[in-house]
Amino acid sequence: MSKQITVRLPDELVDFMDELVATDKATSRASVVARAMERERRRELAARDLAILSEQGGYDDLDGLATAVSGTVLSDLD
């Protein structure tokens, strides 16, 4: 399910979206906005998780996690 909304954006952002569509890097303006919002949602979730881990601390079994995932390629963010 989806909802239609109206969003006002600066001209340069709309031009950028149009360029992505014109060069087949996106299928539509809506897909560019949806992809950006999905990235923002993941960023917010990661920030929340970091705050929880920082506040709680004491997770010795996670000490190597940052090192282990630092080389992970997130191709969906390209």
N, CA, C and O atoms as a Tinker XYZ file with bonds, in Angstrom:
   312  protein
     1  N      0.833000   -1.165000    0.000000    73     2
     2  CA     0.000000    0.000000    0.000000    64     1     3
     3  C      0.885000    1.238000    0.000000    63     2     4     5
     4  O      1.984000    1.219000    0.553000    81     3
     5  N      0.420000    2.288000   -0.604000    73     3     6
     6  CA     1.178000    3.532000   -0.628000    64     5     7
     7  C      0.215000    4.706000   -0.496000    63     6     8     9
     8  O     -0.989000    4.580000   -0.721000    81     7
     9  N      0.775000    5.834000   -0.129000    73     7    10
    10  CA     0.005000    7.067000   -0.008000    64     9    11
    11  C      0.634000    8.115000   -0.895000    63    10    12    13
    12  O      1.857000    8.195000   -1.011000    81    11
    13  N     -0.189000    8.903000   -1.509000    73    11    14
    14  CA     0.308000   10.009000   -2.317000    64    13    15
    15  C      0.408000   11.242000   -1.434000    63    14    16    17
    16  O     -0.530000   11.579000   -0.712000    81    15
    17  N      1.559000   11.916000   -1.497000    73    15    18
    18  CA     1.764000   13.132000   -0.734000    64    17    19
    19  C      2.298000   14.215000   -1.658000    63    18    20    21
    20  O      2.766000   13.929000   -2.761000    81    19
    21  N      2.226000   15.435000   -1.209000    73    19    22
    22  CA     2.797000   16.556000   -1.950000    64    21    23
    23  C      3.999000   17.055000   -1.172000    63    22    24    25
    24  O      3.919000   17.301000    0.032000    81    23
    25  N      5.117000   17.203000   -1.876000    73    23    26
    26  CA     6.356000   17.646000   -1.239000    64    25    27
    27  C      6.925000   18.797000   -2.053000    63    26    28    29
    28  O      7.004000   18.722000   -3.279000    81    27
    29  N      7.315000   19.849000   -1.374000    73    27    30
    30  CA     7.951000   20.977000   -2.051000    64    29    31
    31  C      9.458000   20.864000   -1.829000    63    30    32    33
    32  O      9.924000   20.816000   -0.691000    81    31
    33  N     10.218000   20.822000   -2.933000    73    31    34
    34  CA    11.668000   20.667000   -2.869000    64    33    35
    35  C     12.349000   21.788000   -3.641000    63    34    36    37
    36  O     11.767000   22.348000   -4.571000    81    35
    37  N     13.581000   22.119000   -3.260000    73    35    38
    38  CA    14.336000   23.118000   -4.017000    64    37    39
    39  C     14.579000   22.647000   -5.450000    63    38    40    41
    40  O     14.695000   21.451000   -5.716000    81    39
    41  N     14.653000   23.609000   -6.362000    73    39    42
    42  CA    14.839000   23.296000   -7.780000    64    41    43
    43  C     16.028000   22.378000   -8.028000    63    42    44    45
    44  O     15.947000   21.467000   -8.852000    81    43
    45  N     17.144000   22.612000   -7.312000    73    43    46
    46  CA    18.347000   21.816000   -7.578000    64    45    47
    47  C     18.142000   20.345000   -7.200000    63    46    48    49
    48  O     18.723000   19.462000   -7.830000    81    47
    49  N     17.330000   20.076000   -6.188000    73    47    50
    50  CA    17.052000   18.679000   -5.841000    64    49    51
    51  C     16.158000   18.023000   -6.885000    63    50    52    53
    52  O     16.351000   16.858000   -7.234000    81    51
    53  N     15.189000   18.766000   -7.376000    73    51    54
    54  CA    14.315000   18.224000   -8.427000    64    53    55
    55  C     15.132000   17.978000   -9.696000    63    54    56    57
    56  O     14.951000   16.956000  -10.358000    81    55
    57  N     16.030000   18.907000  -10.040000    73    55    58
    58  CA    16.903000   18.716000  -11.203000    64    57    59
    59  C     17.764000   17.468000  -11.034000    63    58    60    61
    60  O     17.970000   16.709000  -11.982000    81    59
    61  N     18.265000   17.265000   -9.816000    73    59    62
    62  CA    19.077000   16.080000   -9.538000    64    61    63
    63  C     18.248000   14.809000   -9.709000    63    62    64    65
    64  O     18.714000   13.839000  -10.306000    81    63
    65  N     17.027000   14.810000   -9.189000    73    63    66
    66  CA    16.155000   13.639000   -9.352000    64    65    67
    67  C     15.884000   13.377000  -10.821000    63    66    68    69
    68  O     15.925000   12.231000  -11.269000    81    67
    69  N     15.609000   14.431000  -11.573000    73    67    70
    70  CA    15.341000   14.274000  -13.007000    64    69    71
    71  C     16.550000   13.705000  -13.740000    63    70    72    73
    72  O     16.403000   12.908000  -14.667000    81    71
    73  N     17.739000   14.115000  -13.325000    73    71    74
    74  CA    18.971000   13.580000  -13.926000    64    73    75
    75  C     19.108000   12.084000  -13.632000    63    74    76    77
    76  O     19.485000   11.308000  -14.511000    81    75
    77  N     18.803000   11.685000  -12.405000    73    75    78
    78  CA    18.862000   10.260000  -12.057000    64    77    79
    79  C     17.894000    9.452000  -12.913000    63    78    80    81
    80  O     18.227000    8.359000  -13.372000    81    79
    81  N     16.705000    9.985000  -13.125000    73    79    82
    82  CA    15.714000    9.290000  -13.950000    64    81    83
    83  C     16.165000    9.256000  -15.401000    63    82    84    85
    84  O     16.057000    8.221000  -16.059000    81    83
    85  N     16.666000   10.372000  -15.906000    73    83    86
    86  CA    17.090000   10.458000  -17.306000    64    85    87
    87  C     18.248000    9.526000  -17.623000    63    86    88    89
    88  O     18.375000    9.055000  -18.753000    81    87
    89  N     19.090000    9.256000  -16.638000    73    87    90
    90  CA    20.255000    8.385000  -16.851000    64    89    91
    91  C     19.997000    6.957000  -16.366000    63    90    92    93
    92  O     20.930000    6.177000  -16.175000    81    91
    93  N     18.725000    6.632000  -16.172000    73    91    94
    94  CA    18.305000    5.285000  -15.750000    64    93    95
    95  C     18.911000    4.839000  -14.424000    63    94    96    97
    96  O     19.090000    3.642000  -14.195000    81    95
    97  N     19.226000    5.785000  -13.558000    73    95    98
    98  CA    19.695000    5.444000  -12.218000    64    97    99
    99  C     18.527000    5.367000  -11.237000    63    98   100   101
   100  O     18.687000    4.947000  -10.091000    81    99
   101  N     17.363000    5.773000  -11.702000    73    99   102
   102  CA    16.128000    5.669000  -10.930000    64   101   103
   103  C     14.977000    5.554000  -11.924000    63   102   104   105
   104  O     15.067000    6.015000  -13.062000    81   103
   105  N     13.906000    4.937000  -11.473000    73   103   106
   106  CA    12.771000    4.745000  -12.376000    64   105   107
   107  C     11.804000    5.921000  -12.370000    63   106   108   109
   108  O     11.041000    6.103000  -13.318000    81   107
   109  N     11.832000    6.723000  -11.304000    73   107   110
   110  CA    10.921000    7.857000  -11.201000    64   109   111
   111  C     11.368000    8.768000  -10.072000    63   110   112   113
   112  O     12.211000    8.401000   -9.254000    81   111
   113  N     10.792000    9.957000  -10.039000    73   111   114
   114  CA    11.051000   10.853000   -8.917000    64   113   115
   115  C     10.609000   10.188000   -7.618000    63   114   116   117
   116  O     11.295000   10.268000   -6.599000    81   115
   117  N      9.474000    9.544000   -7.669000    73   115   118
   118  CA     8.947000    8.887000   -6.466000    64   117   119
   119  C      9.921000    7.835000   -5.948000    63   118   120   121
   120  O     10.083000    7.688000   -4.737000    81   119
   121  N     10.570000    7.102000   -6.850000    73   119   122
   122  CA    11.512000    6.073000   -6.409000    64   121   123
   123  C     12.739000    6.696000   -5.756000    63   122   124   125
   124  O     13.306000    6.123000   -4.826000    81   123
   125  N     13.153000    7.869000   -6.238000    73   123   126
   126  CA    14.290000    8.569000   -5.629000    64   125   127
   127  C     13.926000    8.996000   -4.205000    63   126   128   129
   128  O     14.715000    8.808000   -3.279000    81   127
   129  N     12.739000    9.565000   -4.031000    73   127   130
   130  CA    12.297000   10.007000   -2.712000    64   129   131
   131  C     12.154000    8.807000   -1.779000    63   130   132   133
   132  O     12.578000    8.863000   -0.625000    81   131
   133  N     11.562000    7.729000   -2.273000    73   131   134
   134  CA    11.378000    6.541000   -1.439000    64   133   135
   135  C     12.724000    5.966000   -1.004000    63   134   136   137
   136  O     12.893000    5.574000    0.150000    81   135
   137  N     13.673000    5.919000   -1.925000    73   135   138
   138  CA    15.004000    5.396000   -1.598000    64   137   139
   139  C     15.686000    6.287000   -0.555000    63   138   140   141
   140  O     16.316000    5.781000    0.374000    81   139
   141  N     15.565000    7.594000   -0.702000    73   139   142
   142  CA    16.164000    8.519000    0.262000    64   141   143
   143  C     15.521000    8.359000    1.639000    63   142   144   145
   144  O     16.213000    8.393000    2.657000    81   143
   145  N     14.223000    8.187000    1.672000    73   143   146
   146  CA    13.534000    8.023000    2.946000    64   145   147
   147  C     13.894000    6.695000    3.602000    63   146   148   149
   148  O     14.012000    6.619000    4.826000    81   147
   149  N     14.068000    5.658000    2.807000    73   147   150
   150  CA    14.474000    4.356000    3.363000    64   149   151
   151  C     15.869000    4.461000    3.968000    63   150   152   153
   152  O     16.121000    3.892000    5.031000    81   151
   153  N     16.778000    5.176000    3.312000    73   151   154
   154  CA    18.116000    5.386000    3.867000    64   153   155
   155  C     18.048000    6.162000    5.173000    63   154   156   157
   156  O     18.751000    5.838000    6.131000    81   155
   157  N     17.204000    7.182000    5.212000    73   155   158
   158  CA    17.066000    7.980000    6.427000    64   157   159
   159  C     16.497000    7.140000    7.562000    63   158   160   161
   160  O     16.905000    7.283000    8.715000    81   159
   161  N     15.554000    6.265000    7.232000    73   159   162
   162  CA    14.989000    5.393000    8.257000    64   161   163
   163  C     16.058000    4.464000    8.822000    63   162   164   165
   164  O     16.142000    4.276000   10.036000    81   163
   165  N     16.883000    3.877000    7.938000    73   163   166
   166  CA    17.959000    2.999000    8.408000    64   165   167
   167  C     18.975000    3.773000    9.246000    63   166   168   169
   168  O     19.489000    3.247000   10.234000    81   167
   169  N     19.269000    5.015000    8.863000    73   167   170
   170  CA    20.207000    5.839000    9.622000    64   169   171
   171  C     19.655000    6.124000   11.019000    63   170   172   173
   172  O     20.384000    6.040000   12.007000    81   171
   173  N     18.385000    6.454000   11.097000    73   171   174
   174  CA    17.757000    6.707000   12.393000    64   173   175
   175  C     17.765000    5.459000   13.273000    63   174   176   177
   176  O     18.035000    5.547000   14.471000    81   175
   177  N     17.474000    4.312000   12.694000    73   175   178
   178  CA    17.498000    3.066000   13.458000    64   177   179
   179  C     18.904000    2.756000   13.959000    63   178   180   181
   180  O     19.079000    2.312000   15.094000    81   179
   181  N     19.902000    2.988000   13.116000    73   179   182
   182  CA    21.290000    2.745000   13.530000    64   181   183
   183  C     21.682000    3.696000   14.651000    63   182   184   185
   184  O     22.355000    3.287000   15.597000    81   183
   185  N     21.275000    4.954000   14.561000    73   183   186
   186  CA    21.582000    5.926000   15.616000    64   185   187
   187  C     20.904000    5.516000   16.921000    63   186   188   189
   188  O     21.494000    5.639000   17.995000    81   187
   189  N     19.675000    5.032000   16.829000    73   187   190
   190  CA    18.971000    4.582000   18.034000    64   189   191
   191  C     19.686000    3.390000   18.652000    63   190   192   193
   192  O     19.869000    3.328000   19.868000    81   191
   193  N     20.091000    2.438000   17.806000    73   191   194
   194  CA    20.802000    1.265000   18.311000    64   193   195
   195  C     22.119000    1.666000   18.970000    63   194   196   197
   196  O     22.477000    1.131000   20.019000    81   195
   197  N     22.835000    2.597000   18.365000    73   195   198
   198  CA    24.092000    3.068000   18.940000    64   197   199
   199  C     23.861000    3.712000   20.302000    63   198   200   201
   200  O     24.626000    3.488000   21.240000    81   199
   201  N     22.808000    4.509000   20.404000    73   199   202
   202  CA    22.501000    5.155000   21.679000    64   201   203
   203  C     22.189000    4.114000   22.751000    63   202   204   205
   204  O     22.624000    4.248000   23.895000    81   203
   205  N     21.443000    3.085000   22.386000    73   203   206
   206  CA    21.112000    2.021000   23.340000    64   205   207
   207  C     22.379000    1.297000   23.786000    63   206   208   209
   208  O     22.583000    1.069000   24.978000    81   207
   209  N     23.231000    0.936000   22.823000    73   207   210
   210  CA    24.467000    0.232000   23.166000    64   209   211
   211  C     25.387000    1.108000   24.006000    63   210   212   213
   212  O     26.028000    0.626000   24.939000    81   211
   213  N     25.451000    2.399000   23.673000    73   211   214
   214  CA    26.308000    3.311000   24.427000    64   213   215
   215  C     25.801000    3.490000   25.847000    63   214   216   217
   216  O     26.586000    3.554000   26.793000    81   215
   217  N     24.501000    3.570000   25.990000    73   215   218
   218  CA    23.889000    3.769000   27.305000    64   217   219
   219  C     24.011000    2.531000   28.179000    63   218   220   221
   220  O     24.332000    2.620000   29.364000    81   219
   221  N     23.752000    1.382000   27.583000    73   219   222
   222  CA    23.749000    0.138000   28.338000    64   221   223
   223  C     25.160000   -0.390000   28.569000    63   222   224   225
   224  O     25.493000   -0.834000   29.668000    81   223
   225  N     25.994000   -0.340000   27.517000    73   223   226
   226  CA    27.370000   -0.804000   27.605000    64   225   227
   227  C     27.486000   -2.251000   28.058000    63   226   228   229
   228  O     26.483000   -2.946000   28.216000    81   227
   229  N     28.711000   -2.696000   28.262000    73   227   230
   230  CA    28.956000   -4.022000   28.798000    64   229   231
   231  C     28.647000   -5.180000   27.868000    63   230   232   233
   232  O     28.335000   -6.276000   28.334000    81   231
   233  N     28.726000   -4.963000   26.571000    73   231   234
   234  CA    28.460000   -6.043000   25.617000    64   233   235
   235  C     29.784000   -6.559000   25.065000    63   234   236   237
   236  O     30.121000   -6.310000   23.908000    81   235
   237  N     30.516000   -7.265000   25.884000    73   235   238
   238  CA    31.838000   -7.748000   25.491000    64   237   239
   239  C     31.780000   -8.630000   24.246000    63   238   240   241
   240  O     32.729000   -8.651000   23.461000    81   239
   241  N     30.688000   -9.353000   24.058000    73   239   242
   242  CA    30.585000  -10.227000   22.902000    64   241   243
   243  C     30.430000   -9.435000   21.604000    63   242   244   245
   244  O     30.523000  -10.021000   20.525000    81   243
   245  N     30.196000   -8.125000   21.675000    73   243   246
   246  CA    30.058000   -7.297000   20.478000    64   245   247
   247  C     31.304000   -6.460000   20.192000    63   246   248   249
   248  O     31.315000   -5.676000   19.243000    81   247
   249  N     32.353000   -6.619000   21.003000    73   247   250
   250  CA    33.546000   -5.792000   20.846000    64   249   251
   251  C     34.141000   -5.856000   19.442000    63   250   252   253
   252  O     34.619000   -4.844000   18.932000    81   251
   253  N     34.118000   -6.999000   18.827000    73   251   254
   254  CA    34.701000   -7.139000   17.491000    64   253   255
   255  C     33.751000   -6.817000   16.370000    63   254   256   257
   256  O     34.137000   -6.893000   15.203000    81   255
   257  N     32.520000   -6.459000   16.679000    73   255   258
   258  CA    31.521000   -6.239000   15.643000    64   257   259
   259  C     31.893000   -5.108000   14.698000    63   258   260   261
   260  O     31.801000   -5.274000   13.482000    81   259
   261  N     32.307000   -3.970000   15.222000    73   259   262
   262  CA    32.649000   -2.834000   14.368000    64   261   263
   263  C     33.768000   -3.188000   13.409000    63   262   264   265
   264  O     33.714000   -2.828000   12.233000    81   263
   265  N     34.776000   -3.883000   13.892000    73   263   266
   266  CA    35.885000   -4.302000   13.036000    64   265   267
   267  C     35.406000   -5.280000   11.975000    63   266   268   269
   268  O     35.796000   -5.187000   10.811000    81   267
   269  N     34.568000   -6.207000   12.379000    73   267   270
   270  CA    34.085000   -7.234000   11.449000    64   269   271
   271  C     33.244000   -6.652000   10.330000    63   270   272   273
   272  O     33.340000   -7.108000    9.191000    81   271
   273  N     32.424000   -5.656000   10.627000    73   271   274
   274  CA    31.515000   -5.133000    9.604000    64   273   275
   275  C     32.055000   -3.898000    8.897000    63   274   276   277
   276  O     31.431000   -3.418000    7.950000    81   275
   277  N     33.181000   -3.377000    9.324000    73   275   278
   278  CA    33.693000   -2.144000    8.724000    64   277   279
   279  C     34.000000   -2.292000    7.243000    63   278   280   281
   280  O     33.989000   -1.302000    6.511000    81   279
   281  N     34.270000   -3.489000    6.795000    73   279   282
   282  CA    34.541000   -3.702000    5.381000    64   281   283
   283  C     33.336000   -4.143000    4.590000    63   282   284   285
   284  O     33.456000   -4.454000    3.405000    81   283
   285  N     32.173000   -4.177000    5.218000    73   283   286
   286  CA    30.960000   -4.621000    4.544000    64   285   287
   287  C     30.522000   -3.587000    3.518000    63   286   288   289
   288  O     30.384000   -2.405000    3.833000    81   287
   289  N     30.306000   -4.037000    2.299000    73   287   290
   290  CA    29.838000   -3.172000    1.233000    64   289   291
   291  C     28.320000   -3.088000    1.296000    63   290   292   293
   292  O     27.634000   -4.110000    1.301000    81   291
   293  N     27.805000   -1.879000    1.343000    73   291   294
   294  CA    26.358000   -1.681000    1.348000    64   293   295
   295  C     25.951000   -1.134000   -0.021000    63   294   296   297
   296  O     25.692000    0.059000   -0.181000    81   295
   297  N     25.904000   -2.031000   -0.996000    73   295   298
   298  CA    25.664000   -1.616000   -2.370000    64   297   299
   299  C     24.327000   -0.929000   -2.565000    63   298   300   301
   300  O     24.164000   -0.147000   -3.502000    81   299
   301  N     23.366000   -1.208000   -1.693000    73   299   302
   302  CA    22.071000   -0.548000   -1.837000    64   301   303
   303  C     22.129000    0.926000   -1.469000    63   302   304   305
   304  O     21.175000    1.664000   -1.715000    81   303
   305  N     23.238000    1.363000   -0.883000    73   303   306
   306  CA    23.393000    2.782000   -0.532000    64   305   307
   307  C     24.131000    3.554000   -1.617000    63   306   308   309
   308  O     24.281000    4.771000   -1.510000    81   307
   309  N     24.588000    2.880000   -2.647000    73   307   310
   310  CA    25.295000    3.573000   -3.738000    64   309   311
   311  C     24.347000    4.331000   -4.603000    63   310   312
   312  O     24.767000    4.972000   -5.567000    81   311
